[in-house]
Amino acid sequence: MSTIAISETCHDMPVTPLARRRRSWAPPLVGLLLLAAAAGVVAVGTSPRRRQHEALAEAAREARLLAETPRVKVVRSERGTKPLSLRLPADLLPDQESSLHARAKGYLKRVLVDIGDRVEAGQLLAEIEAPEMDGELDRNRAMVQQAEADAELAVARRELAALSLKRVESLTRRNAGTQQELDEARSAYQVADATVSSANATVAARKAEVRRLEELKSFLRVVAPFNGTIVDRGFDPGSLVVAEGTAQRPLFRIAKIETLQVVVSVPQAHLASVRIGQEVNIIAREFPGKKFIGRVSRTARAVDPASRTLRTEVDLPNPELTLVPGMFVEVEFARAIAAPLTVPASAVMSGPEGARVVVLEPDGRVRWQPIEIRRDLGAQIEISGGLKGGESLVENPASGLADGARVEIVKPKAPPKASSSAATGPPPSRGAHSSERTKSPGARPPDGTRG
């Protein structure tokens, strides 16, 4: 078995100063590395807990500040730039309308007009035939003649009684007649004079009856009372018509439609916007884009207690007969409503005290302010009283917010800005990144030199 002898010169090799310095730095360096690693582990373990404690402290601070000074969002009340017009529904009526009835019983002999015809005042519209009325009129005329004859007879008898009375008075003055004869003559004259008065009254009564029948017969001719248009016809020729007052429909209805009457009910809240003589716009849906100009002619001057509205009538010229009675239209009162004052619906709170808002004063304190609501427009509320416009209002106010409390305004968050990468352009393609990652530091350039 052979043995290998190790030369002792290996143990006796001299140690250089550089090796001696490396051996002296090694233990402290290792200790420092171990200490740094331990500190890193501790830091990594305690960092989440520290962040959690900081978040809890911040939340507690915000809660304390919120309890001491409420944080609110603020909106503003805004007033419009110009007054608004008021539109109200209305009805179109003829300026003048009349129903023509029969005043005598008979048969409709002929009809000369139909619906839609324009007629003039006094124009014959229809004729009624009533033969029995002619007979009654002839009979009463004969009775007038008989009454006149009776009156003449009574006058003659009165004259005879007057002559007899004179003779008896003459004889009595000469003591040739008795007192009884004188009294009888006087009584006979008085009876004759009363008979004359009665006969004259009978004649007057008979003549009055004749005039009544003549006037009634004149109604057998139905004429137009004014210029207008026939808007309804009730009977055809040959129909039996009776006198007015029997609930029978009229023969004709005539209306004057060259001028129409617009009847509108103005709510009590807008009475100040109605003035006699003011011009208004009449709008009909059947004529889009066209406005008709009318003028307020009269009002009822009294509010209807049932509807709390004022009946108002507007005269509307209709020379071309474009509009017809019975149409539904709208009346527009220009600049009838002052420039509206609106607030966001989120700032209005309704309760037992009514509608209220919270006004933010310049010193940072709040004040509950009652308001009067005119219209609910959804997201906006139109206000008729309580605010002037431009006030800062608390949005979604809490019911427990005290009057005079100081609040802190929460400023709206600014919109996020675009990132710099998005501003500079799209990122490089995946192929460029992969080529750089695969390039080795020691790779040889194409020209054969070492990079």
C-alpha positions in Angstrom: 0.0 0.0 0.0 1.6 3.2 -1.1 1.3 6.4 0.8 1.4 10.0 -0.4 3.5 12.4 1.5 2.2 15.9 1.8 4.9 18.4 1.8 4.9 20.6 4.9 5.6 23.6 2.8 1.8 23.9 2.3 1.2 24.7 6.0 4.0 27.1 6.1 2.8 29.3 3.2 2.8 32.9 4.2 -0.6 34.8 4.5 -0.9 37.9 2.4 -2.3 41.2 3.9 -5.3 41.2 1.5 -6.4 37.7 2.7 -6.0 38.8 6.3 -8.3 41.9 5.7 -11.0 39.7 4.1 -11.0 37.3 7.0 -11.4 40.3 9.5 -14.5 41.8 7.6 -16.5 38.6 7.0 -18.1 38.1 10.5 -19.4 41.7 10.9 -20.7 41.7 7.3 -22.6 38.5 7.8 -24.1 39.9 11.1 -25.2 43.1 9.4 -26.9 41.1 6.6 -28.7 38.9 9.1 -29.8 42.0 11.1 -31.2 43.7 8.0 -33.1 40.6 7.0 -34.7 40.4 10.4 -35.6 44.0 10.3 -37.2 43.6 6.9 -39.3 40.6 8.1 -40.5 42.6 11.1 -41.3 45.6 8.9 -43.2 43.4 6.4 -45.2 41.9 9.3 -46.1 45.2 11.0 -46.9 47.3 8.0 -50.5 46.2 7.4 -51.3 46.5 11.1 -49.9 50.0 11.1 -51.9 51.0 8.1 -55.0 49.6 9.8 -54.4 51.6 12.9 -53.9 54.8 10.8 -57.2 54.2 8.9 -59.1 53.6 12.2 -57.6 56.8 13.6 -58.6 58.8 10.5 -62.1 57.4 10.6 -62.5 58.3 14.3 -61.2 61.8 13.5 -63.7 62.2 10.7 -66.6 60.9 12.9 -65.6 63.3 15.6 -65.5 66.2 13.2 -68.8 65.2 11.7 -70.4 65.1 15.1 -69.1 68.5 15.9 -69.5 70.2 12.5 -71.9 68.5 10.0 -70.6 68.3 6.4 -73.1 69.2 3.8 -73.4 69.6 0.0 -74.7 72.9 -1.3 -76.9 73.8 -4.2 -78.3 77.1 -5.3 -81.7 78.6 -6.1 -81.9 80.1 -9.6 -84.3 82.6 -11.0 -85.2 82.6 -14.7 -84.1 85.4 -17.1 -87.6 86.3 -18.5 -91.3 86.0 -17.5 -93.3 83.1 -18.6 -96.6 83.0 -20.5 -99.7 81.5 -19.1 -101.7 79.0 -21.2 -105.2 78.0 -20.2 -107.8 75.8 -21.9 -110.8 77.6 -23.3 -114.0 77.1 -25.4 -115.1 78.9 -28.6 -118.6 80.2 -28.6 -120.5 82.3 -31.1 -120.6 86.0 -30.4 -124.4 85.8 -30.8 -126.7 82.8 -31.0 -130.4 82.3 -31.0 -132.9 79.4 -31.2 -135.9 80.0 -33.4 -139.1 78.3 -32.2 -142.6 78.2 -33.6 -145.1 80.6 -32.0 -148.1 79.0 -33.7 -149.4 75.5 -34.1 -149.4 74.2 -37.7 -147.7 72.3 -40.4 -144.3 73.3 -41.8 -145.2 74.4 -45.3 -141.7 75.0 -46.7 -138.1 75.3 -45.5 -135.9 77.8 -47.4 -132.5 77.3 -45.8 -130.3 74.5 -44.5 -127.4 74.2 -42.1 -124.3 76.2 -43.1 -126.3 78.8 -45.0 -125.4 82.4 -44.4 -128.6 84.5 -43.8 -129.3 88.2 -43.3 -131.6 89.9 -40.8 -135.2 89.7 -41.9 -134.6 86.9 -44.4 -137.5 84.4 -44.7 -136.4 81.0 -43.4 -139.6 78.9 -43.3 -143.4 79.1 -43.5 -146.0 77.5 -41.3 -149.5 76.7 -42.5 -152.3 77.1 -40.0 -155.8 77.2 -41.6 -157.7 77.2 -38.3 -155.9 80.4 -37.3 -157.3 82.2 -40.3 -160.9 81.2 -39.3 -160.4 82.4 -35.8 -159.1 85.7 -37.0 -162.1 86.2 -39.3 -164.4 85.4 -36.4 -162.8 87.9 -34.1 -162.9 90.6 -36.8 -166.7 90.0 -37.1 -167.0 90.3 -33.4 -165.2 93.6 -33.5 -167.8 94.9 -36.0 -170.6 93.6 -33.8 -169.1 95.4 -30.8 -168.8 98.6 -32.7 -172.5 98.4 -33.7 -173.5 97.8 -30.1 -171.4 100.8 -29.1 -173.2 103.0 -31.6 -176.6 101.7 -30.3 -175.6 102.5 -26.8 -174.6 106.1 -27.8 -178.0 106.6 -29.5 -179.8 105.4 -26.4 -177.7 107.7 -24.3 -178.7 110.7 -26.5 -182.4 109.8 -26.2 -182.0 109.5 -22.4 -180.4 112.9 -22.3 -183.3 114.5 -24.3 -185.8 112.9 -22.0 -184.0 114.2 -18.9 -184.1 117.7 -20.3 -187.9 117.6 -20.9 -188.6 116.3 -17.5 -186.5 118.9 -15.9 -188.3 121.6 -17.8 -191.7 120.3 -16.8 -190.7 120.0 -13.2 -189.5 123.6 -13.1 -193.0 124.7 -14.2 -194.7 122.3 -11.7 -196.0 120.3 -14.6 -194.0 117.1 -13.7 -193.5 115.1 -10.6 -190.3 114.4 -8.8 -190.6 110.7 -9.5 -190.6 111.3 -13.3 -187.4 113.5 -12.9 -185.6 110.7 -10.9 -186.6 108.1 -13.5 -185.2 110.2 -16.3 -182.0 110.8 -14.5 -181.5 107.1 -13.8 -182.3 106.2 -17.4 -179.6 108.6 -18.6 -177.0 107.2 -16.2 -177.8 103.7 -17.4 -177.4 104.7 -21.0 -174.1 106.4 -20.4 -172.7 103.3 -18.6 -173.9 101.2 -21.5 -171.9 103.3 -23.9 -168.7 102.9 -21.8 -169.3 99.1 -21.7 -169.8 99.0 -25.4 -166.6 100.9 -26.0 -164.6 98.6 -23.8 -166.0 95.6 -25.6 -164.9 97.1 -28.9 -161.4 97.6 -27.5 -161.2 94.0 -26.3 -162.3 92.6 -29.6 -159.8 94.7 -31.5 -157.0 93.6 -29.1 -157.8 90.0 -29.8 -157.7 90.6 -33.5 -154.3 92.3 -33.2 -153.0 89.3 -31.1 -154.2 86.9 -33.8 -152.7 89.0 -36.5 -149.3 89.1 -34.7 -149.5 85.4 -34.1 -150.2 84.8 -37.7 -147.1 86.8 -38.6 -145.1 84.2 -36.8 -146.1 81.7 -39.4 -143.3 83.3 -41.4 -140.0 82.5 -39.6 -137.4 85.1 -40.4 -133.8 85.6 -39.3 -133.4 88.0 -36.3 -129.8 89.0 -37.3 -127.0 88.3 -39.8 -125.6 84.9 -39.1 -125.2 81.2 -40.1 -127.7 78.4 -39.7 -126.0 75.9 -37.4 -128.9 73.6 -36.8 -132.3 72.7 -38.4 -134.9 70.7 -36.5 -137.7 69.8 -38.9 -138.4 69.0 -42.5 -141.4 70.3 -44.6 -144.7 68.7 -43.6 -143.8 68.3 -40.0 -146.3 69.3 -37.3 -144.9 72.1 -35.1 -146.5 73.4 -31.9 -146.1 76.6 -30.0 -143.1 77.4 -27.9 -143.2 76.1 -24.3 -143.9 72.5 -25.1 -140.3 71.4 -24.8 -140.1 70.9 -28.5 -136.7 71.4 -30.2 -136.3 74.7 -32.1 -136.9 75.0 -35.8 -133.5 76.6 -36.4 -130.4 77.7 -34.5 -128.7 80.7 -35.9 -125.2 81.9 -34.8 -123.1 84.9 -35.6 -119.6 83.5 -36.1 -117.8 86.4 -37.8 -116.8 87.2 -34.3 -116.3 84.4 -31.8 -116.3 84.5 -28.0 -113.5 82.7 -26.2 -114.5 81.7 -22.7 -111.6 80.9 -20.3 -111.5 80.3 -16.5 -108.5 82.1 -15.0 -107.3 80.6 -11.7 -107.4 82.9 -8.7 -103.6 82.8 -8.4 -103.3 84.6 -11.9 -106.0 87.2 -11.6 -103.4 90.0 -11.7 -102.5 88.9 -15.2 -105.9 89.6 -16.7 -106.8 93.2 -17.8 -109.7 94.5 -19.8 -108.6 95.4 -23.3 -105.3 93.4 -23.3 -104.4 91.3 -26.4 -104.0 87.5 -26.0 -103.0 84.7 -28.3 -105.5 82.1 -29.2 -103.8 78.7 -30.2 -105.7 75.9 -31.9 -104.0 72.5 -32.3 -105.7 72.1 -35.7 -103.7 75.0 -37.0 -100.1 74.4 -35.9 -97.8 77.4 -36.0 -100.7 79.9 -36.4 -101.8 82.3 -33.7 -105.0 84.2 -33.6 -105.1 87.5 -31.8 -108.0 88.3 -29.5 -108.8 91.0 -26.9 -110.2 90.6 -23.4 -113.6 92.1 -23.5 -115.2 91.4 -20.1 -114.8 89.4 -16.9 -117.4 88.2 -14.4 -115.7 90.4 -11.7 -116.3 87.7 -9.2 -114.5 84.4 -8.5 -116.5 81.3 -8.7 -116.4 79.8 -5.1 -116.7 76.3 -6.4 -113.7 76.3 -8.8 -111.9 79.5 -7.5 -111.7 80.8 -11.1 -112.7 84.0 -12.8 -114.8 83.7 -16.0 -113.1 85.8 -18.7 -114.4 86.4 -22.2 -112.2 87.3 -25.2 -113.5 88.7 -28.5 -111.9 87.0 -31.4 -112.4 88.3 -35.0 -113.1 85.5 -37.4 -113.6 87.2 -40.8 -112.5 84.1 -42.8 -114.5 81.7 -40.7 -111.4 79.7 -40.1 -112.5 78.8 -36.6 -115.9 77.3 -35.7 -117.9 77.4 -32.5 -117.4 74.5 -30.1 -113.7 74.1 -30.8 -111.2 73.5 -27.9 -108.5 76.2 -27.9 -105.8 77.6 -25.6 -105.5 81.2 -24.5 -102.0 82.5 -23.9 -101.5 85.5 -21.6 -98.0 86.8 -22.5 -95.7 87.6 -19.6 -98.3 86.6 -17.1 -95.9 84.9 -14.7 -92.8 86.5 -13.3 -89.5 84.9 -14.0 -89.7 81.6 -12.2 -87.6 80.8 -9.2 -86.5 77.1 -9.1 -84.6 75.0 -6.6 -83.4 71.4 -6.9 -86.0 68.9 -5.5 -83.3 67.4 -3.3 -83.1 70.6 -1.3 -86.8 70.7 -0.4 -88.1 68.9 2.7 -91.8 68.5 3.4 -93.2 67.8 6.8 -95.9 68.9 9.3 -94.5 72.5 9.1 -94.9 72.5 5.3 -92.3 72.7 2.6 -89.0 74.1 3.9 -85.4 74.5 2.8 -82.1 75.0 4.7 -80.4 78.3 3.7 -76.7 78.6 4.3 -75.8 82.0 5.6 -72.5 83.7 4.8 -71.1 83.0 8.3 -71.4 79.3 7.7 -74.6 78.8 9.8 -77.8 77.4 8.5 -81.4 78.6 8.8 -84.7 76.7 8.1 -86.8 78.7 5.6 -90.5 78.0 4.8 -91.3 78.2 1.1 -94.4 78.2 -1.1 -94.4 75.7 -3.9 -96.0 76.7 -7.2 -95.3 73.7 -9.4 -93.5 70.4 -9.1 -91.3 70.0 -12.3 -89.7 66.7 -11.2 -86.0 67.4 -10.6 -86.8 71.1 -10.0 -89.4 72.8 -7.8 -90.8 76.1 -8.8 -91.1 78.5 -5.9 -93.7 81.2 -5.5 -92.6 82.6 -2.2 -90.0 82.4 0.6 -86.8 82.9 -1.5 -85.4 85.7 -3.6 -83.0 83.7 -5.8 -79.3 83.0 -5.6 -79.4 81.5 -2.0 -77.1 78.6 -1.1 -79.2 75.7 0.0 -78.2 72.5 1.8 -78.8 69.4 -0.3 -80.7 66.5 1.3 -80.9 68.3 4.7 -81.2 66.1 7.8 -84.3 66.6 9.9 -82.3 66.9 13.0 -80.1 69.8 11.7 -80.5 72.6 14.3 -81.4 76.2 13.3 -78.3 78.3 13.5 -75.9 75.3 13.5 -72.5 75.7 11.8 -71.7 73.3 8.9 -68.8 72.5 6.7 -69.3 72.5 2.9 -68.2 69.4 1.1 -66.6 70.5 -2.2 -67.4 68.3 -5.2 -64.7 66.0 -6.3 -62.7 67.0 -9.4 -63.0 64.6 -12.4 -60.0 62.3 -12.7 -57.2 63.4 -15.0 -56.0 61.3 -17.9 -52.8 59.3 -17.2 -49.5 60.3 -18.8 -49.2 57.0 -20.6 -52.5 57.6 -22.3 -51.4 61.1 -23.3 -48.0 60.0 -24.8 -49.5 57.3 -26.9 -50.0 53.5 -26.9 -47.4 51.2 -25.2 -44.9 49.4 -27.3 -45.9 46.2 -28.8 -45.4 42.8 -27.1 -42.8 41.8 -29.7 -40.5 44.7 -28.9 -40.5 43.8 -25.1 -40.0 40.1 -25.7 -37.0 40.8 -28.0 -35.3 42.9 -25.3 -36.0 40.3 -22.6 -34.4 37.5 -24.7 -31.3 39.5 -25.5 -28.4 38.2 -23.3 -25.8 40.6 -21.9 -23.1 38.6 -23.3 -24.6 38.1 -26.7 -22.4 38.9 -29.6 -23.4 41.7 -32.0 -23.7 40.8 -35.6 -20.4 42.4 -36.5 -18.6 39.8 -34.3 -17.4 42.3 -31.6 -18.4 41.7 -27.9 -20.9 44.2 -26.6 
